[in-house]
Amino acid sequence: MAKYGKKAQSTVRSAMKRRKKGTLRSGSGAKVTSRKQAIAIGLSEARQKGAKVPSKKTPSKTRAKKSARRKPTKRMAKRSKKTARAKR
């Protein structure tokens, strides 16, 4: 089953066209140049229209993903070195 409906696709397509034309604006009124931001605006508009679009991810889910892909700090690196030495 498709995640996005036809109405959502057309809304995102129109947002992308407005971005290329230079008329797409963000909530603050600034001109949108980012492709990803244009897609996000299109999906948001589609949600408002009632199109079939998955709901936004909750902050707790995104926070968990960020912590999983975070680079190790110096402190974490030292710990891993110590445990590696202890295992030898």
MODELLER restraints for C-alpha pairs under 7 A, 6 or more apart:
rsr = mdl.restraints
at = mdl.atoms
rsr.add(forms.Gaussian(group=physical.xy_distance, feature=features.Distance(at['CA:3:A'], at['CA:53:A']), mean=6.60, stdev=0.5))
rsr.add(forms.Gaussian(group=physical.xy_distance, feature=features.Distance(at['CA:3:A'], at['CA:54:A']), mean=6.61, stdev=0.5))
rsr.add(forms.Gaussian(group=physical.xy_distance, feature=features.Distance(at['CA:4:A'], at['CA:52:A']), mean=5.45, stdev=0.5))
rsr.add(forms.Gaussian(group=physical.xy_distance, feature=features.Distance(at['CA:4:A'], at['CA:53:A']), mean=5.10, stdev=0.5))
rsr.add(forms.Gaussian(group=physical.xy_distance, feature=features.Distance(at['CA:5:A'], at['CA:51:A']), mean=6.45, stdev=0.5))
rsr.add(forms.Gaussian(group=physical.xy_distance, feature=features.Distance(at['CA:5:A'], at['CA:52:A']), mean=4.87, stdev=0.5))
rsr.add(forms.Gaussian(group=physical.xy_distance, feature=features.Distance(at['CA:5:A'], at['CA:53:A']), mean=6.82, stdev=0.5))
rsr.add(forms.Gaussian(group=physical.xy_distance, feature=features.Distance(at['CA:7:A'], at['CA:51:A']), mean=5.71, stdev=0.5))
rsr.add(forms.Gaussian(group=physical.xy_distance, feature=features.Distance(at['CA:8:A'], at['CA:43:A']), mean=6.60, stdev=0.5))
rsr.add(forms.Gaussian(group=physical.xy_distance, feature=features.Distance(at['CA:8:A'], at['CA:46:A']), mean=5.11, stdev=0.5))
rsr.add(forms.Gaussian(group=physical.xy_distance, feature=features.Distance(at['CA:8:A'], at['CA:51:A']), mean=5.50, stdev=0.5))
rsr.add(forms.Gaussian(group=physical.xy_distance, feature=features.Distance(at['CA:8:A'], at['CA:52:A']), mean=6.45, stdev=0.5))
rsr.add(forms.Gaussian(group=physical.xy_distance, feature=features.Distance(at['CA:8:A'], at['CA:53:A']), mean=6.62, stdev=0.5))
rsr.add(forms.Gaussian(group=physical.xy_distance, feature=features.Distance(at['CA:11:A'], at['CA:42:A']), mean=5.55, stdev=0.5))
rsr.add(forms.Gaussian(group=physical.xy_distance, feature=features.Distance(at['CA:11:A'], at['CA:46:A']), mean=5.86, stdev=0.5))
rsr.add(forms.Gaussian(group=physical.xy_distance, feature=features.Distance(at['CA:12:A'], at['CA:39:A']), mean=5.83, stdev=0.5))
rsr.add(forms.Gaussian(group=physical.xy_distance, feature=features.Distance(at['CA:12:A'], at['CA:42:A']), mean=4.11, stdev=0.5))
rsr.add(forms.Gaussian(group=physical.xy_distance, feature=features.Distance(at['CA:12:A'], at['CA:43:A']), mean=6.06, stdev=0.5))
rsr.add(forms.Gaussian(group=physical.xy_distance, feature=features.Distance(at['CA:15:A'], at['CA:24:A']), mean=6.82, stdev=0.5))
rsr.add(forms.Gaussian(group=physical.xy_distance, feature=features.Distance(at['CA:15:A'], at['CA:38:A']), mean=6.01, stdev=0.5))
rsr.add(forms.Gaussian(group=physical.xy_distance, feature=features.Distance(at['CA:15:A'], at['CA:42:A']), mean=5.26, stdev=0.5))
rsr.add(forms.Gaussian(group=physical.xy_distance, feature=features.Distance(at['CA:16:A'], at['CA:38:A']), mean=5.90, stdev=0.5))
rsr.add(forms.Gaussian(group=physical.xy_distance, feature=features.Distance(at['CA:16:A'], at['CA:39:A']), mean=6.88, stdev=0.5))
rsr.add(forms.Gaussian(group=physical.xy_distance, feature=features.Distance(at['CA:18:A'], at['CA:24:A']), mean=5.03, stdev=0.5))
rsr.add(forms.Gaussian(group=physical.xy_distance, feature=features.Distance(at['CA:19:A'], at['CA:32:A']), mean=6.33, stdev=0.5))
rsr.add(forms.Gaussian(group=physical.xy_distance, feature=features.Distance(at['CA:19:A'], at['CA:33:A']), mean=6.45, stdev=0.5))
rsr.add(forms.Gaussian(group=physical.xy_distance, feature=features.Distance(at['CA:19:A'], at['CA:38:A']), mean=6.60, stdev=0.5))
rsr.add(forms.Gaussian(group=physical.xy_distance, feature=features.Distance(at['CA:24:A'], at['CA:31:A']), mean=6.14, stdev=0.5))
rsr.add(forms.Gaussian(group=physical.xy_distance, feature=features.Distance(at['CA:24:A'], at['CA:32:A']), mean=5.76, stdev=0.5))
rsr.add(forms.Gaussian(group=physical.xy_distance, feature=features.Distance(at['CA:25:A'], at['CA:31:A']), mean=4.65, stdev=0.5))
rsr.add(forms.Gaussian(group=physical.xy_distance, feature=features.Distance(at['CA:25:A'], at['CA:32:A']), mean=5.42, stdev=0.5))
rsr.add(forms.Gaussian(group=physical.xy_distance, feature=features.Distance(at['CA:26:A'], at['CA:32:A']), mean=6.10, stdev=0.5))
rsr.add(forms.Gaussian(group=physical.xy_distance, feature=features.Distance(at['CA:32:A'], at['CA:38:A']), mean=6.76, stdev=0.5))
rsr.add(forms.Gaussian(group=physical.xy_distance, feature=features.Distance(at['CA:47:A'], at['CA:53:A']), mean=6.23, stdev=0.5))
